[in-house]
Amino acid sequence: MTKPPFIYQLLNRRMSGPEIETRSFEIIDGEAPDRLGFSRDEWEIVRRLIHTTGDMALAASVRFSPDAIESGIAALRRGAPIYADSNMIRSGLSLERLRSAHAGYAVDRIACYVADNEVAQKATKEGLPRSLYAIQKAKPQLDGGIVIFGNAPVALLELNRMILEEGIRPALVIGMPVGFVHVVESKEELAALGVPFIGIEGRRGGSTLAVATLHAVCTLARQAEKGVS
């Protein structure tokens, strides 16, 4: 006899969306004794990344600078500008979550210039990726800001150059470009610069992971405000 569709198990034992998320985190925590060596705050981010991918093995590739979380929380709580390397990230960031850290966050505090006409013209003329000229256009927002990479290693390489040669100092870099060309090099260079960063080693990354990371930092900022330990 054919089994009834599995959906009936949910209908007979109902769980809301938030309940499913809570249960998911319980499963992740249960499969990660001692938080896999991460601190409590680091684990808040790592478990969110695991939840986003369904991949427990991802934890082994997550890297934090010692000051990343503290600096990121401080930046969010003062409403620091945010630069995203793709409009996918810009669209994916939740204003509700950002406003839980600082009430002043609005769409115009999150910049992305890859679709800018001037940027597109320069990229076509020079035969280089738009992301390079997009982050150059964002230069006034980078110092003391939060910079998020989920797609464009060339943009991360240009930020690295700005840090080295122009003294730009972001409050937090989320360095998670994905792919096969310039990706590993961009992340390794970032990790050696002494700026606050959260990254994923190797070729893995992407917009969803970058967004999940900043959302998790928002959660930590809200917990810090409430004195949760």
C-alpha positions as CSV (number, residue, x, y, z in Angstrom):
1,M,0.0,0.0,0.0
2,T,1.3,3.5,-0.9
3,K,2.2,5.6,2.1
4,P,0.2,8.7,2.6
5,P,2.0,12.0,1.8
6,F,4.4,13.1,4.5
7,I,2.6,16.4,4.9
8,Y,0.0,14.6,7.0
9,Q,2.6,14.1,9.7
10,L,3.0,17.8,10.0
11,L,-0.8,18.4,9.9
12,N,-1.3,15.9,12.7
13,R,1.6,17.3,14.8
14,R,1.5,20.9,14.0
15,M,4.6,23.2,14.1
16,S,4.6,26.8,13.1
17,G,7.5,28.4,11.2
18,P,9.2,29.8,14.3
19,E,8.8,26.4,16.0
20,I,10.4,24.6,13.1
21,E,13.3,27.1,13.2
22,T,13.7,26.6,17.0
23,R,13.7,22.8,16.5
24,S,16.3,23.2,13.8
25,F,18.6,25.0,16.1
26,E,18.1,22.4,18.8
27,I,19.2,19.7,16.3
28,I,22.3,21.8,15.3
29,D,23.2,22.3,18.9
30,G,22.7,18.6,19.6
31,E,25.1,17.7,16.8
32,A,27.8,20.2,18.0
33,P,29.2,19.3,21.4
34,D,30.9,22.2,23.1
35,R,29.9,24.4,20.1
36,L,32.8,22.9,18.1
37,G,35.2,25.1,20.0
38,F,33.6,28.4,19.2
39,S,32.7,31.1,21.8
40,R,29.1,31.7,22.6
41,D,28.9,34.7,20.4
42,E,30.8,33.0,17.5
43,W,28.5,30.1,17.8
44,E,25.4,32.3,17.3
45,I,26.8,33.2,13.9
46,V,28.1,29.7,13.0
47,R,24.9,27.9,13.8
48,R,23.0,30.5,11.7
49,L,25.3,29.6,8.8
50,I,24.8,25.9,9.3
51,H,21.0,26.5,9.4
52,T,21.2,28.4,6.2
53,T,23.1,25.6,4.3
54,G,22.0,22.5,6.2
55,D,25.7,21.7,6.3
56,M,27.4,20.9,9.6
57,A,30.8,20.7,7.9
58,L,30.7,24.4,7.0
59,A,31.7,25.2,10.6
60,A,35.2,24.1,10.0
61,S,35.7,26.8,7.4
62,V,34.3,29.8,9.4
63,R,36.9,32.3,10.6
64,F,36.7,35.3,12.9
65,S,39.2,38.0,13.7
66,P,39.5,38.4,17.5
67,D,37.7,41.8,17.4
68,A,35.1,41.0,14.7
69,I,32.0,40.6,16.7
70,E,32.6,43.4,19.2
71,S,33.4,45.8,16.3
72,G,30.4,44.7,14.3
73,I,28.0,45.1,17.2
74,A,29.4,48.6,17.9
75,A,29.0,49.5,14.2
76,L,25.4,48.4,14.1
77,R,24.5,50.1,17.3
78,R,25.8,53.5,15.9
79,G,24.0,52.9,12.6
80,A,27.2,52.6,10.5
81,P,26.7,52.6,6.7
82,I,26.6,49.2,5.0
83,Y,28.0,48.4,1.6
84,A,27.0,45.2,-0.2
85,D,28.8,43.7,-3.2
86,S,25.5,42.7,-4.9
87,N,21.9,43.8,-5.0
88,M,20.9,40.3,-3.9
89,I,22.5,41.0,-0.5
90,R,21.1,44.5,-0.4
91,S,17.6,43.1,-1.0
92,G,18.1,40.2,1.4
93,L,19.1,42.3,4.4
94,S,16.2,42.8,6.8
95,L,15.5,46.4,7.9
96,E,13.6,45.0,10.8
97,R,16.7,43.1,12.0
98,L,19.0,46.1,11.4
99,R,16.6,48.4,13.3
100,S,16.7,46.0,16.2
101,A,20.3,47.2,16.6
102,H,19.7,50.8,15.5
103,A,16.4,52.4,14.8
104,G,17.8,54.7,12.2
105,Y,18.5,52.1,9.6
106,A,16.8,52.7,6.3
107,V,17.2,51.6,2.7
108,D,19.5,54.5,1.9
109,R,22.0,53.2,4.6
110,I,22.6,50.1,2.5
111,A,24.5,50.9,-0.7
112,C,25.3,48.8,-3.8
113,Y,26.6,50.3,-7.0
114,V,27.0,47.4,-9.3
115,A,24.0,48.6,-11.4
116,D,25.1,52.2,-11.5
117,N,25.4,53.6,-15.0
118,E,28.8,55.3,-14.5
119,V,30.1,52.1,-13.0
120,A,28.8,50.0,-15.9
121,Q,30.4,52.4,-18.4
122,K,33.8,52.2,-16.7
123,A,33.7,48.4,-16.6
124,T,32.9,48.2,-20.3
125,K,35.6,50.6,-21.2
126,E,38.3,49.0,-19.1
127,G,37.2,45.3,-19.6
128,L,37.1,44.7,-15.8
129,P,34.3,43.6,-13.5
130,R,31.7,46.2,-12.4
131,S,32.3,45.2,-8.8
132,L,35.8,46.9,-8.9
133,Y,34.4,50.3,-9.9
134,A,31.4,49.9,-7.7
135,I,33.4,49.6,-4.5
136,Q,35.6,52.5,-5.6
137,K,32.4,54.6,-5.9
138,A,31.5,53.5,-2.3
139,K,34.9,54.7,-0.9
140,P,33.4,57.4,1.3
141,Q,31.2,54.9,3.1
142,L,33.8,52.2,3.7
143,D,35.8,53.8,6.5
144,G,34.1,52.8,9.7
145,G,31.3,51.0,7.8
146,I,30.2,47.4,7.4
147,V,31.3,45.9,4.1
148,I,29.7,42.6,2.9
149,F,31.0,40.3,0.2
150,G,29.0,37.3,-1.0
151,N,29.8,37.4,-4.7
152,A,32.7,39.6,-5.9
153,P,36.2,38.6,-5.0
154,V,37.6,41.4,-7.2
155,A,35.8,43.9,-5.1
156,L,37.2,42.4,-2.0
157,L,40.7,42.5,-3.5
158,E,40.2,46.2,-4.2
159,L,39.0,46.8,-0.6
160,N,42.2,45.0,0.6
161,R,44.2,47.4,-1.6
162,M,42.4,50.4,-0.1
163,I,43.1,49.1,3.4
164,L,46.8,48.6,2.6
165,E,47.4,51.7,0.5
166,E,44.8,54.3,1.5
167,G,44.3,53.6,5.2
168,I,40.6,52.6,4.9
169,R,39.5,50.8,8.0
170,P,36.0,49.2,7.9
171,A,34.4,48.4,11.2
172,L,33.6,44.9,9.9
173,V,34.2,43.0,6.7
174,I,32.1,40.0,6.0
175,G,34.3,38.2,3.5
176,M,32.4,35.4,1.8
177,P,32.7,35.7,-1.9
178,V,32.0,32.4,-3.7
179,G,33.6,30.9,-6.8
180,F,36.8,29.7,-8.4
181,V,38.8,32.8,-9.6
182,H,40.5,35.1,-7.2
183,V,38.3,33.9,-4.3
184,V,40.8,32.1,-2.1
185,E,43.4,34.8,-2.6
186,S,41.0,37.6,-1.7
187,K,40.0,35.9,1.6
188,E,43.6,35.0,2.5
189,E,44.7,38.5,1.9
190,L,41.9,40.0,4.0
191,A,42.7,37.7,6.9
192,A,46.3,39.1,7.0
193,L,45.3,42.8,7.1
194,G,44.4,43.1,10.8
195,V,40.9,44.5,10.2
196,P,37.8,43.0,11.9
197,F,36.4,40.3,9.7
198,I,34.2,37.2,9.5
199,G,34.9,34.9,6.6
200,I,34.6,31.5,5.1
201,E,37.8,29.9,3.9
202,G,38.1,28.4,0.5
203,R,35.7,28.6,-2.4
204,R,32.5,28.5,-0.5
205,G,30.4,31.6,0.2
206,G,27.5,33.4,-1.3
207,S,24.9,36.0,-0.7
208,T,22.7,33.9,1.6
209,L,25.6,33.2,3.9
210,A,26.7,36.9,4.0
211,V,23.2,38.0,4.8
212,A,22.8,35.4,7.5
213,T,26.0,36.5,9.1
214,L,25.0,40.1,9.5
215,H,21.6,39.1,10.7
216,A,23.3,37.0,13.4
217,V,25.4,40.0,14.4
218,C,22.1,42.0,14.7
219,T,20.9,39.3,17.1
220,L,24.0,39.6,19.2
221,A,23.7,43.4,19.2
222,R,20.1,43.0,20.5
223,Q,21.2,40.5,23.1
224,A,24.0,42.9,24.3
225,E,21.4,45.7,24.6
226,K,19.3,43.5,26.8
227,G,22.2,42.2,28.8
228,V,21.8,38.6,27.7
229,S,24.8,36.4,28.4
